[in-house]
Amino acid sequence: MTAARLLIVGPQGSGKGTQGIRIAEALGIPAVSTGDVFRANVAEGTELGQQVQAIIAGGDLVPDELTSAIVRDRLEQADAAGGFLLDGYPRNLAQVGDLDAFLQGRGEELTGVIELVVPRDESIARLSKRAAEQGRADDNEESIAKRLSIYENETAPILDVFRERGIVDQIDGVGSLDEITERITAALAARGITA
């Protein structure tokens, strides 16, 4: 059986948070979402949270050094020793380098990348719905457009790096939650990654 050291990638509104949690729970590994870590710090009013709040309120992304340090710290915790699923990191080529260096230092590498493919108009519709349901201040039209552009320009290129390694599975991200989870599970099973 292949160790599950996974990354889930997709534009905002693709369902990667929901699918990431489902897949991680099925595999018995932690889902490590940088967004959740940041939001928890904001909610707790920590120093990091205050820095992060000012950054995301402007629709910007947290700097690479800060994000990489937080992820390294999380992956060093005992529950991540047997595998993990990353959501929201790495999001650019510099962070891919940071993650590679960290994992190589442990004699490890990513074993799979799940790319959720969702049309842009579908992402926008889902984010608008989430904003209404959850009252997320960062889900306004301007910041949604900005984050989708950042994804398209900075994050999508990391997929080329992982495609060269042969570890990317493109998954159709449109359909019911269960249909999408089944597509992901089947793709991982084909790589020898099973519960």
Backbone as JSON, one array per atom type, in Angstrom:
{
  "sequence": "MTAARLLIVGPQGSGKGTQGIRIAEALGIPAVSTGDVFRANVAEGTELGQQVQAIIAGGDLVPDELTSAIVRDRLEQADAAGGFLLDGYPRNLAQVGDLDAFLQGRGEELTGVIELVVPRDESIARLSKRAAEQGRADDNEESIAKRLSIYENETAPILDVFRERGIVDQIDGVGSLDEITERITAALAARGITA",
  "N": [[0.84, -1.19, 0.0], [0.53, 2.2, -0.82], [1.81, 5.07, 0.8], [-0.29, 7.68, 1.99], [0.29, 10.66, 1.11], [-0.91, 13.44, 0.34], [-2.16, 16.0, -1.88], [-4.72, 18.32, -2.4], [-6.12, 20.16, -4.98], [-7.67, 22.96, -6.44], [-9.8, 25.48, -7.87], [-11.07, 28.21, -5.83], [-14.15, 27.42, -4.35], [-14.41, 25.0, -5.57], [-14.93, 22.84, -4.07], [-12.92, 21.62, -2.68], [-12.26, 21.75, 0.05], [-14.36, 20.41, 1.39], [-14.28, 17.88, 0.06], [-11.65, 17.2, 0.63], [-11.69, 16.78, 3.43], [-13.46, 14.6, 3.55], [-12.03, 12.61, 2.11], [-9.64, 12.45, 3.61], [-10.65, 11.57, 6.1], [-11.66, 9.07, 5.32], [-9.28, 7.78, 4.73], [-7.99, 7.86, 7.11], [-6.2, 9.88, 7.84], [-4.84, 13.15, 8.7], [-6.55, 16.08, 7.53], [-5.05, 18.86, 6.31], [-5.66, 22.04, 6.27], [-4.71, 25.12, 5.21], [-6.28, 27.4, 5.19], [-8.2, 26.82, 7.19], [-6.53, 26.69, 9.45], [-5.6, 29.32, 9.5], [-8.06, 30.71, 9.82], [-8.86, 29.73, 12.33], [-6.91, 30.85, 13.97], [-7.51, 33.55, 13.61], [-10.06, 33.63, 14.75], [-9.39, 33.0, 17.38], [-7.99, 35.23, 18.01], [-5.22, 35.42, 18.01], [-1.74, 36.51, 17.68], [-0.78, 35.83, 15.15], [-3.26, 35.45, 13.96], [-4.27, 38.07, 13.92], [-2.5, 39.28, 12.13], [-3.04, 37.76, 9.85], [-5.78, 38.29, 9.48], [-5.85, 40.97, 8.66], [-4.54, 40.73, 6.23], [-6.13, 38.9, 4.68], [-8.54, 40.21, 4.66], [-8.17, 42.16, 2.84], [-8.27, 40.69, 0.6], [-5.94, 39.5, -0.11], [-3.18, 37.11, -0.17], [-1.66, 35.11, 2.4], [1.79, 35.59, 3.24], [4.42, 33.56, 1.75], [6.56, 32.56, 3.46], [5.49, 32.6, 6.03], [3.24, 30.95, 5.71], [4.48, 28.51, 4.91], [5.98, 27.88, 7.21], [3.95, 27.43, 9.08], [2.68, 25.19, 7.95], [4.79, 23.28, 7.94], [5.14, 23.0, 10.72], [2.67, 21.86, 11.39], [2.76, 19.42, 9.95], [4.71, 18.1, 11.32], [3.52, 17.11, 13.53], [2.36, 14.32, 15.47], [0.08, 12.91, 14.44], [0.27, 13.19, 11.72], [2.28, 11.63, 10.83], [1.86, 9.2, 9.48], [0.8, 9.97, 7.09], [-1.0, 12.48, 5.17], [-3.32, 15.02, 4.08], [-3.07, 17.75, 2.15], [-4.52, 20.95, 1.85], [-4.78, 23.83, 0.15], [-2.16, 24.43, 0.22], [0.9, 23.41, -1.23], [0.61, 26.63, -2.85], [1.88, 27.98, -4.8], [4.84, 28.14, -6.93], [7.15, 28.63, -5.36], [6.37, 27.72, -2.85], [6.05, 25.02, -3.46], [8.71, 24.27, -3.73], [9.56, 24.69, -1.05], [7.98, 22.76, 0.29], [8.86, 20.38, -0.97], [11.55, 20.36, -0.12], [11.24, 20.11, 2.65], [9.86, 17.6, 2.84], [11.74, 15.91, 1.56], [13.79, 16.05, 3.38], [12.81, 14.35, 5.26], [12.84, 11.99, 3.98], [10.7, 11.54, 2.3], [7.97, 11.94, -0.09], [5.39, 13.62, -2.0], [2.58, 11.6, -2.76], [0.36, 11.71, -4.29], [-1.72, 13.91, -6.22], [-4.7, 15.53, -6.19], [-6.66, 16.98, -8.51], [-9.27, 19.07, -8.63], [-11.56, 19.8, -11.05], [-13.41, 22.46, -12.08], [-15.75, 24.52, -13.72], [-15.28, 28.09, -14.13], [-17.57, 29.77, -13.77], [-19.21, 28.13, -12.26], [-17.68, 27.87, -9.89], [-17.84, 30.54, -8.96], [-20.61, 30.79, -8.53], [-20.96, 28.89, -6.48], [-19.37, 30.01, -4.44], [-20.67, 32.43, -3.99], [-23.06, 31.47, -2.97], [-22.11, 30.24, -0.64], [-21.19, 32.48, 0.76], [-23.6, 33.75, 1.36], [-24.8, 31.8, 2.97], [-22.94, 31.29, 5.06], [-22.02, 33.74, 5.84], [-19.47, 34.65, 5.18], [-17.06, 37.04, 5.12], [-14.98, 37.25, 3.33], [-15.96, 36.29, 1.0], [-16.93, 38.05, -1.06], [-17.93, 39.65, -4.15], [-15.76, 41.03, -5.38], [-13.42, 40.11, -4.0], [-13.65, 37.39, -4.53], [-13.28, 37.27, -7.33], [-10.67, 38.23, -7.44], [-9.28, 36.24, -5.99], [-9.76, 33.98, -7.6], [-8.36, 34.74, -9.9], [-5.76, 34.85, -8.88], [-5.47, 32.15, -8.29], [-5.58, 31.04, -10.9], [-3.31, 32.21, -12.07], [-1.12, 31.77, -10.33], [-1.4, 29.37, -8.78], [-2.4, 27.28, -10.46], [-0.14, 26.77, -12.2], [1.53, 25.13, -10.57], [0.59, 22.63, -10.89], [1.67, 21.7, -13.24], [4.28, 20.99, -12.51], [3.79, 18.81, -10.82], [2.47, 17.17, -12.62], [4.55, 16.47, -14.31], [5.84, 14.71, -12.64], [4.07, 12.7, -12.65], [1.92, 12.36, -10.86], [-0.61, 13.49, -10.74], [-4.12, 13.46, -10.6], [-6.81, 14.26, -12.5], [-9.95, 15.33, -11.59], [-13.37, 15.41, -12.21], [-15.12, 17.98, -10.87], [-17.8, 18.5, -10.71], [-21.02, 17.63, -9.75], [-22.79, 15.38, -7.51], [-21.89, 15.38, -3.98], [-21.2, 12.77, -3.16], [-20.76, 11.48, -5.62], [-18.48, 12.82, -6.56], [-16.64, 12.26, -4.52], [-16.48, 9.48, -4.88], [-15.24, 9.38, -7.41], [-12.73, 10.45, -6.78], [-11.79, 8.61, -4.86], [-11.62, 6.28, -6.42], [-9.61, 7.03, -8.24], [-7.43, 7.35, -6.51], [-7.24, 4.75, -5.5], [-6.38, 3.42, -7.76], [-3.77, 4.2, -7.72], [-2.84, 2.75, -5.67], [-3.46, 3.74, -3.21], [-5.33, 3.32, -0.56], [-7.96, 2.9, 1.91]],
  "CA": [[0.0, 0.0, 0.0], [1.27, 3.45, -0.92], [1.49, 6.05, 1.85], [-1.15, 8.76, 1.5], [0.78, 12.04, 1.3], [-1.7, 13.97, -0.76], [-2.48, 17.41, -2.05], [-5.93, 18.54, -3.18], [-6.0, 21.46, -5.62], [-8.81, 23.37, -7.27], [-10.12, 26.89, -7.64], [-12.0, 28.46, -4.74], [-15.49, 27.02, -4.73], [-14.39, 23.71, -6.27], [-15.32, 21.79, -3.13], [-11.74, 20.91, -2.2], [-12.3, 21.64, 1.5], [-15.31, 19.34, 1.72], [-13.76, 16.6, -0.43], [-10.41, 16.92, 1.36], [-12.05, 16.21, 4.73], [-14.04, 13.27, 3.3], [-10.97, 11.67, 1.71], [-8.74, 12.27, 4.75], [-11.32, 10.73, 7.09], [-11.72, 7.71, 4.78], [-7.93, 7.2, 4.76], [-7.46, 7.92, 8.48], [-5.09, 10.84, 7.91], [-5.37, 14.5, 8.92], [-6.67, 17.07, 6.46], [-4.36, 20.07, 6.76], [-6.13, 23.17, 5.46], [-4.12, 26.37, 5.67], [-7.38, 28.33, 5.45], [-8.77, 26.52, 8.51], [-5.54, 27.09, 10.46], [-5.63, 30.78, 9.56], [-9.34, 31.16, 10.4], [-8.85, 29.4, 13.76], [-6.08, 31.87, 14.62], [-8.28, 34.81, 13.58], [-11.14, 33.48, 15.74], [-8.79, 33.01, 18.71], [-7.37, 36.53, 18.24], [-3.77, 35.3, 18.21], [-0.93, 37.48, 16.93], [-0.85, 35.37, 13.76], [-4.62, 35.72, 13.51], [-4.42, 39.5, 13.62], [-1.76, 39.52, 10.87], [-3.76, 37.09, 8.78], [-7.05, 38.97, 9.26], [-5.6, 42.18, 7.87], [-4.13, 40.31, 4.88], [-7.23, 38.31, 3.91], [-9.62, 41.2, 4.52], [-7.87, 42.87, 1.59], [-8.33, 39.73, -0.51], [-4.58, 39.05, -0.44], [-2.78, 35.82, 0.38], [-0.65, 35.15, 3.45], [3.12, 35.4, 2.65], [4.94, 32.19, 1.66], [7.38, 32.14, 4.6], [4.58, 32.37, 7.15], [2.43, 29.78, 5.38], [5.33, 27.32, 4.93], [6.32, 27.59, 8.6], [2.75, 26.87, 9.72], [2.46, 23.83, 7.41], [5.86, 22.4, 8.48], [4.82, 22.74, 12.12], [1.52, 20.94, 11.43], [3.14, 18.1, 9.44], [5.6, 17.46, 12.29], [2.72, 16.54, 14.62], [2.33, 12.85, 15.43], [-1.0, 12.34, 13.63], [0.6, 13.31, 10.29], [3.43, 10.76, 10.53], [1.48, 8.15, 8.54], [0.21, 10.54, 5.88], [-1.75, 13.72, 5.34], [-3.9, 15.6, 2.87], [-2.9, 19.2, 2.17], [-5.53, 21.75, 1.14], [-4.42, 25.25, 0.18], [-0.69, 24.53, 0.26], [1.48, 24.65, -1.75], [-0.25, 27.34, -3.79], [2.71, 28.57, -5.85], [6.07, 27.36, -7.17], [8.07, 28.78, -4.23], [5.91, 26.82, -1.79], [6.36, 23.65, -3.89], [10.11, 24.08, -3.35], [9.61, 24.56, 0.41], [7.4, 21.47, 0.67], [9.78, 19.34, -1.44], [12.73, 20.35, 0.75], [10.81, 19.58, 3.95], [9.59, 16.16, 2.72], [12.99, 15.21, 1.24], [14.52, 15.97, 4.64], [12.23, 13.22, 6.0], [12.88, 10.83, 3.1], [9.35, 11.36, 1.8], [7.52, 12.77, -1.21], [3.96, 13.52, -2.23], [2.25, 10.39, -3.51], [-0.77, 11.96, -5.19], [-2.3, 15.24, -6.28], [-6.08, 15.5, -6.67], [-7.03, 18.27, -9.12], [-10.71, 19.2, -8.87], [-11.79, 20.67, -12.2], [-14.74, 23.07, -12.0], [-15.8, 25.74, -14.53], [-15.19, 29.32, -13.35], [-18.89, 30.27, -13.38], [-19.67, 27.23, -11.19], [-16.97, 28.3, -8.68], [-18.4, 31.82, -8.51], [-21.95, 30.52, -8.01], [-20.83, 28.2, -5.19], [-18.84, 30.95, -3.45], [-21.74, 33.39, -3.67], [-24.0, 30.75, -2.11], [-21.44, 30.07, 0.66], [-21.18, 33.8, 1.42], [-24.95, 33.99, 1.88], [-25.11, 30.82, 4.01], [-22.01, 31.31, 6.18], [-21.64, 35.1, 6.19], [-18.01, 34.8, 5.04], [-16.75, 38.38, 4.61], [-14.03, 37.15, 2.23], [-16.66, 35.79, -0.18], [-17.65, 39.08, -1.81], [-17.66, 39.52, -5.58], [-14.42, 41.54, -5.72], [-12.36, 39.23, -3.51], [-13.77, 36.12, -5.25], [-12.63, 37.45, -8.64], [-9.23, 38.37, -7.21], [-8.73, 34.94, -5.59], [-9.77, 33.09, -8.77], [-7.26, 35.17, -10.77], [-4.51, 34.39, -8.24], [-5.41, 30.69, -8.5], [-5.28, 30.76, -12.31], [-1.97, 32.68, -12.43], [-0.05, 31.3, -9.44], [-1.54, 28.0, -8.29], [-2.53, 26.32, -11.56], [1.16, 26.32, -12.71], [2.18, 24.08, -9.77], [0.12, 21.34, -11.39], [2.62, 21.24, -14.27], [5.4, 20.34, -11.8], [3.33, 17.5, -10.35], [2.17, 16.35, -13.8], [5.83, 15.9, -14.76], [6.14, 13.6, -11.72], [3.09, 11.66, -12.89], [1.11, 12.08, -9.67], [-1.85, 14.27, -10.75], [-5.37, 12.88, -11.11], [-7.85, 15.28, -12.74], [-11.26, 14.83, -11.18], [-14.49, 16.28, -12.52], [-15.63, 18.47, -9.6], [-19.23, 18.84, -10.81], [-21.86, 16.47, -9.46], [-23.12, 15.3, -6.08], [-20.72, 15.16, -3.12], [-20.83, 11.36, -3.19], [-20.19, 11.15, -6.95], [-17.13, 13.38, -6.64], [-15.83, 11.46, -3.6], [-16.23, 8.18, -5.52], [-14.24, 9.59, -8.48], [-11.42, 10.64, -6.14], [-11.42, 7.34, -4.24], [-11.24, 5.36, -7.49], [-8.33, 7.47, -8.79], [-6.39, 7.03, -5.51], [-7.1, 3.3, -5.44], [-5.58, 3.04, -8.93], [-2.39, 4.48, -7.34], [-2.49, 1.92, -4.51], [-3.76, 4.49, -1.99], [-6.66, 2.9, -0.11], [-8.17, 2.94, 3.37]],
  "C": [[0.88, 1.25, 0.0], [0.84, 4.4, 0.19], [0.68, 7.19, 1.23], [-0.58, 10.11, 1.94], [0.24, 12.81, 0.11], [-1.84, 15.48, -0.72], [-3.78, 17.47, -2.84], [-5.89, 19.98, -3.67], [-7.26, 21.73, -6.45], [-9.09, 24.82, -6.98], [-11.05, 27.02, -6.42], [-13.4, 28.1, -5.22], [-15.55, 25.68, -5.44], [-14.84, 22.57, -5.37], [-14.14, 21.07, -2.51], [-11.73, 20.77, -0.68], [-13.17, 20.48, 1.94], [-14.76, 17.98, 1.29], [-12.48, 16.22, 0.31], [-10.7, 16.26, 2.69], [-12.6, 14.79, 4.54], [-12.95, 12.24, 2.99], [-10.03, 11.4, 2.88], [-9.37, 11.36, 5.81], [-11.37, 9.27, 6.62], [-10.36, 7.01, 4.88], [-7.32, 7.2, 6.16], [-6.24, 8.81, 8.63], [-5.66, 12.23, 8.17], [-5.47, 15.3, 7.63], [-6.05, 18.35, 7.0], [-4.72, 21.2, 5.81], [-5.53, 24.45, 6.02], [-5.21, 27.39, 5.99], [-7.99, 28.1, 6.82], [-7.83, 26.94, 9.63], [-5.57, 28.61, 10.63], [-6.91, 31.27, 10.24], [-9.41, 30.87, 11.89], [-8.04, 30.45, 14.54], [-6.79, 33.22, 14.67], [-9.34, 34.76, 14.68], [-10.6, 33.56, 17.17], [-8.11, 34.34, 19.03], [-5.88, 36.47, 18.5], [-3.03, 36.37, 17.4], [-0.94, 37.13, 15.45], [-2.22, 35.7, 13.18], [-4.84, 37.18, 13.13], [-3.7, 39.86, 12.33], [-2.55, 38.98, 9.69], [-5.06, 37.84, 8.45], [-6.88, 40.2, 8.38], [-5.27, 41.82, 6.42], [-5.34, 39.81, 4.08], [-8.41, 39.26, 3.75], [-9.42, 42.0, 3.24], [-7.91, 41.96, 0.38], [-6.96, 39.22, -0.93], [-4.3, 37.7, 0.21], [-1.68, 36.02, 1.42], [0.71, 34.86, 2.82], [3.62, 33.96, 2.75], [5.66, 31.72, 2.91], [6.49, 31.77, 5.78], [3.76, 31.1, 6.91], [3.26, 28.5, 5.47], [5.69, 26.92, 6.36], [5.15, 26.93, 9.32], [2.51, 25.43, 9.24], [3.52, 22.86, 7.94], [5.54, 22.01, 9.92], [3.69, 21.71, 12.22], [1.92, 19.53, 11.0], [4.1, 17.37, 10.38], [4.83, 16.87, 13.47], [2.5, 15.05, 14.37], [1.26, 12.29, 14.49], [-0.72, 12.4, 12.13], [1.75, 12.4, 9.88], [3.1, 9.71, 9.48], [0.86, 8.65, 7.26], [-0.59, 11.78, 6.21], [-2.37, 14.1, 4.02], [-3.82, 17.11, 3.02], [-3.96, 19.88, 1.32], [-5.13, 23.21, 1.27], [-2.93, 25.49, 0.25], [-0.11, 23.28, -0.38], [0.56, 25.3, -2.78], [0.54, 28.08, -4.86], [4.02, 27.8, -5.93], [7.07, 27.47, -6.02], [7.67, 27.83, -3.1], [6.11, 25.35, -2.16], [7.79, 23.33, -3.49], [10.28, 23.89, -1.85], [9.11, 23.19, 0.86], [8.33, 20.32, 0.25], [10.97, 19.21, -0.5], [12.39, 19.73, 2.11], [10.61, 18.06, 3.86], [10.87, 15.38, 2.43], [13.84, 15.05, 2.49], [14.02, 14.82, 5.51], [12.25, 11.94, 5.17], [11.53, 10.5, 2.51], [9.11, 12.2, 0.55], [6.01, 12.67, -1.3], [3.69, 12.28, -3.06], [1.06, 10.57, -4.44], [-1.26, 13.39, -5.09], [-3.68, 15.1, -6.93], [-6.4, 16.88, -7.22], [-8.53, 18.26, -9.39], [-10.92, 20.23, -9.98], [-13.25, 21.14, -12.17], [-14.73, 24.32, -12.87], [-15.86, 26.99, -13.64], [-16.57, 29.81, -12.89], [-19.51, 29.41, -12.27], [-19.0, 27.6, -9.86], [-17.59, 29.56, -8.11], [-19.79, 31.61, -7.9], [-21.87, 29.85, -6.63], [-20.34, 29.15, -4.11], [-19.88, 31.98, -3.03], [-22.76, 32.76, -2.73], [-23.4, 30.58, -0.7], [-21.43, 31.37, 1.45], [-22.53, 34.07, 2.07], [-25.24, 33.07, 3.07], [-24.24, 30.99, 5.26], [-21.61, 32.72, 6.61], [-20.15, 35.33, 6.11], [-17.71, 36.14, 4.38], [-15.8, 38.33, 3.41], [-14.66, 36.59, 0.96], [-17.52, 36.87, -0.82], [-17.16, 39.03, -3.25], [-16.23, 39.92, -5.96], [-13.33, 40.59, -5.25], [-12.43, 37.85, -4.16], [-13.04, 36.21, -6.59], [-11.12, 37.52, -8.48], [-8.61, 37.01, -6.87], [-8.72, 33.95, -6.76], [-8.64, 33.46, -9.74], [-5.92, 34.72, -10.2], [-4.36, 32.89, -8.46], [-4.95, 30.39, -9.92], [-3.84, 31.12, -12.66], [-0.85, 32.07, -11.61], [-0.17, 29.82, -9.07], [-1.62, 26.99, -9.43], [-1.16, 25.87, -12.11], [1.86, 25.24, -11.86], [1.77, 22.7, -10.27], [1.05, 20.8, -12.48], [3.79, 20.49, -13.65], [4.98, 18.92, -11.4], [2.93, 16.59, -11.5], [3.45, 15.69, -14.32], [6.23, 14.72, -13.89], [5.14, 12.46, -11.87], [2.18, 11.35, -11.72], [-0.21, 12.85, -9.63], [-3.01, 13.45, -11.32], [-6.37, 14.01, -11.26], [-9.2, 14.66, -12.45], [-12.31, 15.86, -11.55], [-15.15, 16.68, -11.2], [-17.09, 18.89, -9.65], [-20.03, 17.56, -10.63], [-22.19, 16.48, -7.98], [-21.84, 15.07, -5.28], [-20.26, 13.71, -3.21], [-20.22, 10.95, -4.52], [-18.74, 11.62, -7.04], [-16.19, 12.58, -5.74], [-15.49, 10.1, -4.23], [-15.19, 8.3, -6.63], [-12.84, 9.7, -7.88], [-10.92, 9.3, -5.57], [-10.94, 6.33, -5.29], [-9.87, 5.73, -8.06], [-7.2, 7.14, -7.82], [-6.16, 5.53, -5.43], [-6.25, 2.79, -6.6], [-4.09, 3.3, -8.67], [-1.95, 3.63, -6.15], [-2.72, 2.63, -3.19], [-5.19, 4.17, -1.6], [-6.73, 2.95, 1.4], [-7.76, 1.61, 3.98]]
}
